[in-house]
Amino acid sequence: MSEIKVEIPKLTAFSPGAGCGCKISPKDLDTILKSEITYAKNPNLLVGNDKKDDAAVFDIGGGKAIISTTDFFTPIVDDPYDFGRIASVNAISDIYAMGGKPLMAIAILGWPVDKLPLDAAQKVLEGARKVCDEAGISLAGGHSIEIGDPVFGLAVTGIIDTEKVKQNSGATAGCSLFLTKPLGIGIMATAEKQKKITDEDRTEIVRLMSTLNKVGEQLSNFSSVKSITDVTGFGLIGHLLEICEASNLNAVVEFDKVPKIKNLDKYIELKTFPGGLFKNFNSYGHKVHEITKMQRNVLCDAQTSGGLLVAVAPEGVEEVVNYMKNINHEFNYIGKLTEQTDKTKLIQVI
């Protein structure tokens, strides 16, 4: 009798919102985080959640601070090993977005053991170990639960000199804005879920999502770098708004200078839009001057493991740009921060 082969379900079949696209919308998150009670703040807590920064920062004395963050999501690709890599790169990115150095990571795993094989979960963890090794840290432990849909991510601890912490509130008028990875991951990952993506384009988005934002640690050494954040589930405009609101600034984005992943226009024509794109725009579109549908599709696309958005003061632009060229790292100028002349419409796209 011949062996009956059982087809293993694709991981993305368990993703109502793949990757960072499954994040709760910015508008709904504001409601969840609202508190009617004011609690005493520990004086050593340098960065909490009041300015929507990427991670918490705690002063441990001696000019040093600990950075703490967590991030997890549902599958954005079907390959378990790649899922583990991407989720881990995305979580560690929060440490780099504060300008810090990661120290160790703890895994967070939810797995439907009755729907997906355990060896697939093992491959997810193997992908995570690989990324942690690339970051120079250990996957030191973790916690797992049995759950209806697979989720994976990390809780990550990092360290930084207190004077080098890069907060959303640190940006200043006149800063130039730079982006270290192109946009379009959400749209193209949705194309994969809909089986419309080419092998070449799938390989490219996996490469981008699996690339660590290590350069954030080096950028913290420049005093002219005033703010760093990573571009993930809220899209470029969503994370730029966090900087504008925290620093009381406006921003101008030059759309033609915003880098896009090769062949993105093809998938925009196919309308492979993630739900997170529309959730994003519906949450914060009222804070942005009128934009075209094309601009909305690119700038509000929910990124997973996207690049760093970096604000550099005028006096340091040449030095920082030259540094990034010397290490052969992508660093795209996309606009400027300006004095706040409009408190309702914070971003203009030209």
N, C-alpha and C positions, 0 to 999 in steps of 0.2 A: 504494500500500500504506500502510495507516495505521500510525502510530508505536506501537510496543509500549512501554507504560509499566511501569517497574520500581518496585515499591513499596519504599521505604526502610524498613528495620527500625526499630522504635522503640528509642530509647536505653535505656529501662528494661528492655528484653528482655535486655540484657547485664549486668544487675545482680542477682547472687545475694543481695546485701544492699545496698540502695540508700543512697546518701549515707553519713552517719556510721554508719548501721546495719551497714555492712560492716567496721567496726572489730573487731579481735580483742578478745574478751571481757576484762574486767578480771582475771579469774582466770588466764586463759591468758597475758595480758600480764605479770603478776607472774612467771610461770615463765620467760618469755623474757628479762626484764630482770635476772633473778637472776645474780649473778656470784660465783664462788668466790675471785676475786682482788681484793684491795683496791688500787686505783690511787691515786697521788698526785693530789690535787685542786689545780688552779691557784688560788692565793689570790685572783685577780681574778674567778674564776667565782662570782658572787653567788648564782645560782640554777641548779641542775642538775636531774637527774631524780629526786633522792632524795625529794622531797616531792610528786611528781606535779603540778608546776605546769604552766601552759599553755605556757610558753616558757622558753628559757635566757636568762640575763642575765649580761653580762660588763662589769665595771668598766673604763672606758677612761681614768679619771682626770678631774680637774677637776670632780668632782661629777656626771659623766655616765656612763651605762651603755648598752651596745648590747643590744637584745633580738633573739633569733633563734628562728624557728619554721618548721615546715613542716606542711602538711596537704593530703591529696588523697583522692579516693574515686571510686567508680563512679557512674554517672548516677542522680539521684533524680527527674528530670523528663525528658520526651521532647524538649523543645525545646532544641537545642544552645546557643543564645544564653543562655537561662535557666540551663542547666547551668553554663556558664562563669561567670555572675554569682554563682550560689549558692556554688559551690566557692570562688570568690575571696573573697566576704564571709566565709565560714566560716574560711578560712585567716588573713585579716587580723584576725579577731576575737581570735586569741590575743595579738596585740600589745596590743589594747585591754584584754584581760582582765588584763594585767600593769600596766595604767595608762599604757601608753606611746603614743607617736606613731609611726605607720609611716613608713618612709623610702623603701623600694623593694621590689619583688617580682620573683621569678624563677619562670617557669612550669614545671610538670611535666606532661607530656602523654604518655599511652600510647594508641595508636590502632590498631585493627584495619583497616588500609588495604584489605584484601581483602573486608571486610564492610560498612564504612561509608564514604560518600563523603568526600573530603578537604575539600569546601566546608563540611561539617558541623563538622569540626575547626576550620576557619577561623572559623566562627560562635562556637564555644566560646571561642576566643582573643579574639574581638571583645567577647564578654560580659565577659571578664576585664579587658580594657582599659577598658571602661566603668566597672567598679567601682573599678579602681585610680585612674581619673580622679576619681571621687567621693571617694575617700579622700585625694586630693591627692598621689598618688605615681605613679611610672612602672612599667610592666611592662618591666623593663630587660633581659630575656633569658630563657633557659630551656633545657630539654633535652627531647627527645622520643625515644620508642622505638616500634617496631612490636610490638604485643602482642595477645593473643586477645580481651580485653575492654577497652572504653574506660575510662580513668581520667584525672582532671584535678585539679590543685590548684596551690598556690603555696608557694614558700619566701619568707618575708617577714622583712625586717630593720626594726627600729624603734629608737627612742632614748627615754630617760627620765632624769630626775634620780634619782640613786641613792636619795635619801631618800624618793622617792615610789613605789618599787616595791611592788606589792600581791601578796603571796604567800599561799599556802594556810595557811602556818604563822603568819600575822600575826593571825588571828582571836582574839578574847577572849570570855570568858564574859559574858553579858549583851547581846551584839550582837544586833540585830534583823536578820532576813534579808529581802531584797527581790529580786524577779525582774522583769526588764525586758521579757520577751516571754512570751506564753502557751504552754502545753504542748500537745502532740498532733500535732506535725509528722510523726513517724514513722508513726503510725496512719493519718493522712490521706494521706500520700504513698504508703503501701501501698494505700490505696483507689484512688489514681490508677493504680497499676500493675495493679490488678485491674479497672480500668475501672468503678469504682463511685462515683467522686466527681463532684459537680456542677461546672459551669464556675465558678460563684461561689466555691465552696470551694477549687477549684484556684487561682484567682486570689489568694485570700487567703493560702494557704500559700506561694505563690511570692513574694508581697509580703513576708511575714515573713522568709523565708529570704534575701531579697535586700536586707534592711535592715541597713546597717552598725551595729555596736555602738560608734560613735564616742564615745558618752557616757562610756565607760570612761576615756578620756584626761582628761576634765573631772573625773570622780570621784576621780582620783588626787590632785587638789589639796586634798581634804579629809582632814585627819589622822584624823578620826573614822571614815573608811572604812578598815577594817582588812584586808579581804581581798576580792578579786574573782576569780571564775572564770567561764568561759562554760559553758553547759549544752549538751552535744552528745551524742555517741554513747552515753555511759554513763547517760544520763537524769539527772533532777534528783537522785535519791537517790545515784547513783554519784558525781556531782561534789560533792555535799554531804558524802559520806563522806570524800572526799579532804581537804576542809577540816577535818573533825572529827579525822581521823587525824593530820594534820600539826600541828594546834593542840592536840591532846589534850583534846578537848571532846565533849560530847553535843549533840544537837539535837532540838528539838521542831518538827514541821511541822504547821500547822493546815490540814488538807486543804481545807476549805470556802473558804479564802482563796487557794488556789493558782489562778492564772488558767488557763483552758482556751480553746482556739480555739473560736470559734462553731461549733456543730453537731458538735462532737467526739463527743458522746454517741451520735449517730446511727451513726457509724462504729464505735464500740465495740460497739454492738448488732449491727453487720454482721460483727464479729470480723475486721476488717482489720488484724490485728496483725503488726508486723514481727518477724522472727526475733530481732533484737537485743534486743527487749523481754524475751524469755524468757532469752536468754543473760545479760543484765544481772542479772535477779533470781536466777538460778541461781548467779551469781558472788558476789553480796554480800547475798542475802536473809537469810543467817544473822547479819548484823550489824545487822539491823533488827527492832524489836519487831513482833509479829504485825500484819499489815495485811490489808485486804480485797482481793478481786480487782480491784475498781474502783480502789482506791488504787494497787495494783501497776501496773495498766494505764496509768494516767496518770503516775505518778511514776517509773516505770522505762522509759517509752517512749524509744526512741533518737531524740534530736533531731538534726536537721541544721541548722547555722547558727542555733542557738537564742540565747536572750538571756543576759544577765549575771546571775549570782547574786552579790549584794553583801551583805557583813556590815558593819553600821554600829554603832559603839559608842553606848550610851545618850545620852551628852551631845551627840552630833551628829545624832541622828535628825531632830529638827525642822528643823535647818538644811538637811540633805541633801534631805529630803522637799520642803521649800519650793522649793529650787533646781530639783528635777526637775519640780515643778508649774509653775514660772515658764517653763521651756523646753518645757513641754507634752510631757513624755516619760513613757511608761508606767513605773510604779515600784510594784510590788505587794508589800505586806507578806505574808509567808507563814509566819513563825515566828521562833524564837529559838535562839541558842546558849547552852548552860548548862555549869556545871562538870561535869567528867567523874566521874560516880558509878557508871557501868557501862562497863567496858572491853570487853565483848563485844557488847552491843546498844547501838550508838552513836546510833541515830535512833529517835525515837518519833513516830508519826503519829496525830494526834487529830482 
